[in-house]
Amino acid sequence: MKRGKRATVVAGCMCAVGMASCGGASDPEPGGGYVLLDPEARQAGLSVEVGEQAVTSALPIAVSAGAHVALVGPEENRTLEIGAGELVYVEGARANVTHLQIGKQIAAGEVRLLGDEHAAGDLASQLGGSVESSLGEWHLRSPEVFAAIAGAHVPEHLQGVAPVTLGIAPSPAAAPRAIIAAPAPQVSSPANAPQLALGPSVSVEAVAPLASTRVQTELPVTFAPAAECSGASGTWRGRAYSSPHEAYYDFTLQVRERGSAVQGTVVAEFWSGSTEEVDPPQACSGAQHVKVFESGSGTVDDSGTMHFASKTWRVNNHLCGPHVVGYSPDRFDVPAARGGGSSDALLSDDAVWVSGLPVKLTRVSCR
């Protein structure tokens, strides 16, 4: 990113001052924090001056410790002091500034999204997080969500992001829905938890329970296909039960096709249980429940079959049960992917699904 005197950047992917690259989590240096402009503030022409750049973004802007930060606009020019681990939230055309401690006054793992379903899904896919609708709002959950979301690309139709307060009354302009933080329960490892290959230990934060029961639906699980799509690009969804693991695996593939090559990401969410427990548990009851984020690439052959193989993986959300210390990357062979709405795909890996696990994939979005 070139630096220029008072150059205004409409940010789609922001980096903290002093960072060498952009993409992925944009975490400021120790002692740094974030600035967030609400939609009204941005519409009024307000931006954040970081060093010699003036930046405006619908996403939080990561700022390293010691950087000069100012709020600038048609009738505004004031220095902002940002404390360690703090979100400076700028609301409205009058630039009402609120200093909020992440993890103490506002949730560290949840934000509200202002936009449509596609924007919410796009951002959740980039972060490998979960998104749900509540009282007409979209709520995105992901560990250290501000660091993760600050490095994301701004989805089309995303109007803005707002914090979720932890029992502290927000200022009137923002009025985000308050939630009460609850400690994650201590559970023991169940006997039927998925057994995964050993590797380096992964430390992730457990998420507090959301409800008291599992949600169950009739088998089989089906997803609504999108309108007619060309090529193989889009969002593909599928869910299958793995008997060796005694667990359900839910896959969301985000695929981009360029010629005969494809690139993309996979979010693999899995939870241990019986075949009747077809939907993810809504509470931490002791069974393992984890989300893994993968990235990979592949090809589409002359017959229209897509061959996609994950290359890297990371735990993105540890929701319950034993921590994952190893994961065998997934491979997908998807017949009739080019132009198709659904496919009887075959899933494989190098550990348990060597001979393949059938999974029905449905393209739920062409984007």
C-alpha positions as CSV (number, residue, x, y, z in Angstrom):
1,M,0.0,0.0,0.0
2,K,1.6,3.3,-1.1
3,R,1.8,6.1,1.4
4,G,1.1,9.6,0.4
5,K,0.4,12.9,2.1
6,R,-3.3,12.9,3.2
7,A,-4.1,10.2,0.7
8,T,-7.6,8.9,1.4
9,V,-8.0,5.1,1.2
10,V,-11.4,3.5,1.0
11,A,-10.3,0.3,2.8
12,G,-11.3,-3.1,1.7
13,C,-8.4,-4.7,3.5
14,M,-6.8,-2.6,6.2
15,C,-3.4,-3.2,7.8
16,A,-2.1,-1.7,11.0
17,V,0.5,1.0,10.7
18,G,3.9,-0.7,10.5
19,M,2.6,-4.1,9.2
20,A,4.4,-5.5,6.2
21,S,1.4,-7.2,4.5
22,C,-2.3,-7.2,4.3
23,G,-4.7,-10.1,4.4
24,G,-5.9,-12.4,7.1
25,A,-6.0,-11.2,10.7
26,S,-5.0,-7.6,11.1
27,D,-3.8,-7.5,14.7
28,P,-2.2,-4.3,15.9
29,E,1.1,-4.4,17.8
30,P,0.9,-4.9,21.6
31,G,-0.7,-1.8,23.0
32,G,-2.6,-0.9,19.9
33,G,-6.3,-0.9,19.3
34,Y,-9.0,-0.2,16.7
35,V,-11.1,2.6,15.3
36,L,-14.6,2.0,13.9
37,L,-16.7,4.5,11.9
38,D,-20.5,3.8,11.9
39,P,-22.4,4.3,8.5
40,E,-23.7,7.8,9.4
41,A,-20.1,9.0,10.3
42,R,-18.8,7.7,7.0
43,Q,-21.7,9.2,5.0
44,A,-20.9,12.6,6.7
45,G,-17.4,12.4,5.2
46,L,-15.5,11.5,8.3
47,S,-12.3,9.4,8.0
48,V,-9.5,8.3,10.3
49,E,-6.0,9.8,9.7
50,V,-3.4,7.3,10.6
51,G,0.1,8.8,10.1
52,E,-0.1,10.4,6.7
53,Q,-3.1,8.4,5.4
54,A,-6.8,9.2,5.8
55,V,-8.7,6.0,5.8
56,T,-12.4,5.2,5.7
57,S,-13.8,1.7,6.0
58,A,-17.0,-0.2,7.0
59,L,-14.7,-2.5,9.0
60,P,-12.6,-1.8,12.2
61,I,-9.3,-0.1,11.4
62,A,-6.3,-1.6,13.3
63,V,-3.9,1.0,14.7
64,S,-0.5,0.1,16.2
65,A,0.7,1.5,19.5
66,G,2.2,5.0,19.2
67,A,0.7,5.8,15.9
68,H,-0.7,9.3,15.4
69,V,-4.4,9.0,14.9
70,A,-6.9,11.8,14.1
71,L,-10.5,12.0,13.2
72,V,-11.0,14.3,10.2
73,G,-13.9,15.5,8.2
74,P,-15.5,18.6,6.7
75,E,-15.9,20.2,10.1
76,E,-13.7,17.9,12.2
77,N,-10.1,17.5,13.0
78,R,-9.2,16.1,16.4
79,T,-6.6,13.7,17.7
80,L,-7.8,10.3,19.0
81,E,-6.1,8.6,21.9
82,I,-6.4,4.9,21.6
83,G,-5.7,2.7,24.6
84,A,-4.4,-0.9,24.6
85,G,-7.0,-3.4,23.5
86,E,-9.5,-0.6,23.0
87,L,-12.2,0.1,20.3
88,V,-12.8,3.8,19.6
89,Y,-16.3,3.9,18.2
90,V,-17.3,6.9,16.1
91,E,-21.1,7.4,15.7
92,G,-23.2,9.8,13.7
93,A,-22.5,12.9,11.6
94,R,-21.7,14.7,14.9
95,A,-18.8,12.3,15.5
96,N,-19.8,11.0,19.0
97,V,-16.7,9.2,20.2
98,T,-16.9,6.3,22.7
99,H,-13.9,4.4,24.1
100,L,-14.7,0.7,24.7
101,Q,-12.5,-1.9,26.2
102,I,-12.6,-5.2,24.2
103,G,-13.5,-8.1,26.4
104,K,-14.6,-5.9,29.3
105,Q,-17.2,-3.5,27.9
106,I,-17.8,-5.1,24.5
107,A,-17.7,-8.7,23.4
108,A,-14.3,-9.9,22.1
109,G,-15.8,-12.6,19.9
110,E,-19.0,-11.2,18.5
111,V,-20.1,-8.1,16.5
112,R,-23.3,-7.0,14.8
113,L,-23.4,-6.7,11.0
114,L,-25.4,-4.1,9.2
115,G,-26.2,-5.5,5.7
116,D,-28.0,-8.3,3.9
117,E,-27.7,-12.0,4.2
118,H,-25.1,-12.3,1.4
119,A,-22.8,-9.7,3.1
120,A,-23.1,-11.5,6.4
121,G,-22.4,-14.9,4.8
122,D,-19.4,-13.5,2.8
123,L,-17.8,-12.0,5.9
124,A,-18.4,-15.2,8.0
125,S,-16.8,-17.3,5.3
126,Q,-13.7,-15.1,5.2
127,L,-13.3,-15.4,8.9
128,G,-14.5,-19.0,9.2
129,G,-16.9,-17.8,11.8
130,S,-20.6,-18.4,12.4
131,V,-23.4,-15.9,11.6
132,E,-27.0,-16.0,12.7
133,S,-30.0,-13.7,12.5
134,S,-31.5,-12.4,15.8
135,L,-34.4,-9.9,16.0
136,G,-33.7,-8.7,12.4
137,E,-29.9,-8.3,13.0
138,W,-27.0,-10.4,11.9
139,H,-24.5,-11.5,14.6
140,L,-21.1,-12.7,13.6
141,R,-19.1,-14.8,16.1
142,S,-15.4,-15.5,15.7
143,P,-12.5,-15.7,18.2
144,E,-10.7,-12.3,18.5
145,V,-13.2,-11.0,16.0
146,F,-11.8,-7.4,15.8
147,A,-8.3,-8.7,14.8
148,A,-9.8,-11.0,12.2
149,I,-12.4,-8.7,10.7
150,A,-9.9,-5.8,10.4
151,G,-8.0,-7.8,7.9
152,A,-11.0,-8.9,5.8
153,H,-12.3,-7.6,2.5
154,V,-15.4,-5.5,2.7
155,P,-18.3,-7.5,1.2
156,E,-20.7,-5.9,-1.2
157,H,-23.8,-4.6,0.5
158,L,-22.1,-4.5,3.9
159,Q,-23.2,-1.2,5.5
160,G,-21.2,-1.4,8.7
161,V,-20.2,-3.2,11.9
162,A,-21.2,-2.5,15.4
163,P,-20.0,-3.8,18.8
164,V,-22.0,-5.9,21.2
165,T,-22.0,-4.6,24.7
166,L,-21.4,-6.6,27.8
167,G,-24.0,-5.2,30.2
168,I,-22.9,-1.6,29.6
169,A,-25.5,0.8,28.3
170,P,-24.4,1.9,24.8
171,S,-24.7,5.4,23.4
172,P,-28.1,6.1,21.9
173,A,-26.9,6.3,18.3
174,A,-25.5,2.8,18.2
175,A,-28.0,0.9,20.5
176,P,-26.5,-2.6,19.9
177,R,-28.3,-5.4,21.6
178,A,-26.7,-6.2,24.9
179,I,-25.6,-9.7,25.8
180,I,-24.4,-11.1,29.1
181,A,-21.1,-13.0,29.0
182,A,-21.3,-16.4,30.6
183,P,-18.2,-18.6,31.5
184,A,-17.6,-21.6,29.3
185,P,-18.4,-24.9,31.2
186,Q,-15.7,-27.3,32.1
187,V,-16.4,-30.6,30.4
188,S,-14.6,-33.9,30.2
189,S,-13.7,-35.7,27.0
190,P,-16.5,-38.0,25.8
191,A,-15.6,-41.5,24.8
192,N,-17.1,-41.0,21.4
193,A,-15.3,-37.8,20.5
194,P,-13.6,-37.8,17.0
195,Q,-10.1,-39.2,17.2
196,L,-7.8,-37.0,15.1
197,A,-4.1,-37.3,14.3
198,L,-1.8,-35.8,16.8
199,G,0.1,-32.7,16.0
200,P,1.1,-29.3,17.6
201,S,-1.2,-28.3,20.4
202,V,-3.7,-25.6,19.3
203,S,-5.0,-23.2,22.0
204,V,-8.3,-21.6,21.3
205,E,-11.0,-19.9,23.4
206,A,-14.1,-21.8,24.3
207,V,-17.5,-20.2,23.5
208,A,-20.2,-19.9,26.1
209,P,-23.3,-22.0,25.8
210,L,-26.2,-20.4,23.8
211,A,-29.1,-22.7,24.8
212,S,-29.8,-25.8,26.8
213,T,-30.7,-28.4,24.2
214,R,-29.7,-29.7,20.8
215,V,-31.8,-28.7,17.8
216,Q,-32.9,-31.7,15.7
217,T,-34.5,-31.9,12.3
218,E,-35.7,-34.7,10.1
219,L,-33.1,-36.6,8.0
220,P,-31.8,-36.0,5.4
221,V,-30.5,-32.4,5.5
222,T,-31.1,-30.5,2.4
223,F,-30.0,-27.1,1.2
224,A,-31.9,-24.8,-1.2
225,P,-30.0,-24.5,-4.5
226,A,-29.3,-21.1,-6.0
227,A,-30.7,-20.0,-9.4
228,E,-29.0,-21.3,-12.4
229,C,-25.2,-20.7,-12.2
230,S,-22.5,-20.9,-14.8
231,G,-19.1,-22.4,-14.2
232,A,-18.2,-23.9,-10.8
233,S,-17.8,-20.8,-8.8
234,G,-20.0,-20.1,-5.8
235,T,-20.8,-21.4,-2.3
236,W,-21.3,-25.2,-2.0
237,R,-22.9,-26.7,1.1
238,G,-23.0,-30.3,2.3
239,R,-23.4,-32.4,5.4
240,A,-22.6,-36.1,6.1
241,Y,-22.3,-38.5,9.0
242,S,-18.9,-40.1,9.5
243,S,-19.3,-43.4,11.3
244,P,-15.6,-43.8,12.2
245,H,-15.7,-40.5,14.0
246,E,-19.3,-40.9,15.3
247,A,-19.8,-37.3,14.2
248,Y,-21.5,-35.1,11.7
249,Y,-19.4,-33.0,9.3
250,D,-20.9,-29.9,7.7
251,F,-18.9,-28.3,4.8
252,T,-19.1,-24.9,3.3
253,L,-17.0,-24.4,0.2
254,Q,-16.3,-21.0,-1.3
255,V,-15.0,-21.6,-4.8
256,R,-13.6,-19.2,-7.4
257,E,-13.0,-20.5,-10.9
258,R,-10.5,-19.0,-13.3
259,G,-10.3,-21.0,-16.5
260,S,-9.8,-24.6,-15.6
261,A,-8.3,-23.7,-12.2
262,V,-10.2,-23.2,-8.9
263,Q,-9.2,-21.6,-5.6
264,G,-11.1,-21.3,-2.4
265,T,-11.8,-22.1,1.2
266,V,-13.6,-24.7,3.2
267,V,-15.2,-24.3,6.6
268,A,-15.6,-27.8,8.2
269,E,-17.9,-27.8,11.2
270,F,-18.2,-31.1,13.1
271,W,-19.9,-32.3,16.2
272,S,-19.9,-35.8,17.8
273,G,-23.2,-37.5,18.4
274,S,-25.7,-40.0,17.0
275,T,-27.1,-40.0,13.5
276,E,-30.3,-38.3,14.9
277,E,-28.3,-35.3,16.1
278,V,-28.2,-33.9,12.6
279,D,-28.0,-30.2,13.5
280,P,-25.1,-28.6,15.4
281,P,-25.7,-28.5,19.2
282,Q,-26.8,-25.2,20.6
283,A,-25.1,-25.8,23.9
284,C,-21.9,-27.2,25.2
285,S,-23.0,-30.5,26.6
286,G,-19.6,-32.3,26.6
287,A,-19.6,-33.6,23.0
288,Q,-16.9,-32.2,20.7
289,H,-18.0,-29.3,18.5
290,V,-15.3,-27.6,16.4
291,K,-15.0,-25.5,13.3
292,V,-11.9,-25.9,11.1
293,F,-10.9,-23.4,8.3
294,E,-9.1,-24.7,5.3
295,S,-7.7,-23.2,2.1
296,G,-6.9,-25.0,-1.1
297,S,-7.0,-25.2,-4.9
298,G,-7.8,-27.5,-7.7
299,T,-9.1,-27.9,-11.3
300,V,-12.3,-28.5,-13.3
301,D,-11.7,-31.2,-15.9
302,D,-13.3,-31.4,-19.4
303,S,-16.3,-33.4,-18.0
304,G,-17.1,-30.6,-15.6
305,T,-15.9,-32.4,-12.5
306,M,-14.3,-30.2,-9.9
307,H,-11.3,-31.6,-8.0
308,F,-10.6,-29.4,-4.9
309,A,-7.9,-30.2,-2.3
310,S,-7.3,-28.3,0.9
311,K,-3.7,-27.5,1.5
312,T,-3.7,-25.8,4.9
313,W,-6.0,-25.8,8.0
314,R,-6.5,-24.1,11.3
315,V,-8.9,-24.4,14.2
316,N,-11.2,-21.4,13.8
317,N,-13.7,-22.0,16.5
318,H,-13.5,-24.4,19.4
319,L,-17.0,-24.6,20.7
320,C,-17.0,-27.6,23.0
321,G,-15.2,-30.8,24.1
322,P,-11.6,-31.9,23.5
323,H,-9.3,-29.5,21.6
324,V,-8.2,-30.5,18.1
325,V,-4.5,-31.0,17.8
326,G,-4.4,-32.4,14.3
327,Y,-6.6,-32.5,11.2
328,S,-6.2,-34.2,7.8
329,P,-7.0,-31.7,5.0
330,D,-10.1,-32.6,3.0
331,R,-10.4,-33.3,-0.8
332,F,-13.5,-33.1,-2.8
333,D,-14.4,-34.6,-6.2
334,V,-17.5,-32.9,-7.4
335,P,-19.1,-34.3,-10.6
336,A,-21.2,-31.9,-12.8
337,A,-19.9,-28.9,-10.8
338,R,-19.6,-26.7,-13.9
339,G,-23.1,-25.3,-14.4
340,G,-24.6,-27.7,-11.9
341,G,-26.8,-26.9,-8.9
342,S,-26.1,-30.1,-6.9
343,S,-23.7,-33.0,-7.0
344,D,-23.1,-36.4,-5.5
345,A,-19.6,-35.6,-4.4
346,L,-16.9,-37.8,-2.9
347,L,-15.0,-36.6,0.1
348,S,-11.6,-38.1,1.0
349,D,-8.5,-37.5,3.1
350,D,-5.2,-39.3,4.0
351,A,-6.4,-40.6,7.4
352,V,-9.9,-42.0,7.8
353,W,-11.7,-41.3,4.5
354,V,-9.1,-42.8,2.3
355,S,-11.6,-44.7,0.2
356,G,-14.0,-41.7,0.2
357,L,-17.1,-40.6,2.0
358,P,-20.2,-39.7,-0.1
359,V,-21.6,-36.2,0.5
360,K,-24.3,-34.4,-1.3
361,L,-23.1,-30.9,-2.2
362,T,-25.6,-28.1,-3.2
363,R,-24.5,-24.8,-4.7
364,V,-26.5,-22.3,-2.6
365,S,-25.0,-19.2,-4.2
366,C,-23.4,-18.4,-7.5
367,R,-21.2,-15.7,-5.9
